[in-house]
Amino acid sequence: MAAEQMRLRFGPLVWVDSAGIRPGDGVHPFAALIMDEVGGDLSRHRPKALAWFQENEAGPFDLVVSLSPEAHHHALVLVPELALAAEYWPTFDPSLAEGSRDRVLDEFRLVRDGLEKRIAARFQRPSTG
């Protein structure tokens, strides 16, 4: 969700990619749904693990932002090989939410909106002029 929010905010001005601890089978349907609500499109996203960046010599990145303690531990390994710095933004995993469909969707929205606020506070929109 965070990478798609960066794409929505900055478009081609910033190169963004995303990964998790382990590769996934696909995007969580609720993540796709709540990103669609704000104009995001996760239909082409294919989850990959952080190790993919090392195996494919991807990068370099200016910054790696991790959302869980385990991810941050792995992200720190990428510095300085593939990234200049790493930041940890503690974030609840909404896929762990329980309850009704509406309750779980609300948890995904809370995460989406919280990430959007962090992105807006952390990254200034670059000047195009």
Secondary structure as GFF3:
##gff-version 3
##sequence-region A 1 129
A	DSSP	alpha_helix	2	10	.	.	.	ID=ss1
A	DSSP	three_ten_helix	11	13	.	.	.	ID=ss2
A	DSSP	alpha_helix	29	36	.	.	.	ID=ss3
A	DSSP	alpha_helix	51	55	.	.	.	ID=ss4
A	DSSP	beta_strand	61	66	.	.	.	ID=ss5
A	DSSP	alpha_helix	69	78	.	.	.	ID=ss6
A	DSSP	beta_strand	83	88	.	.	.	ID=ss7
A	DSSP	three_ten_helix	94	96	.	.	.	ID=ss8
A	DSSP	alpha_helix	101	122	.	.	.	ID=ss9
###
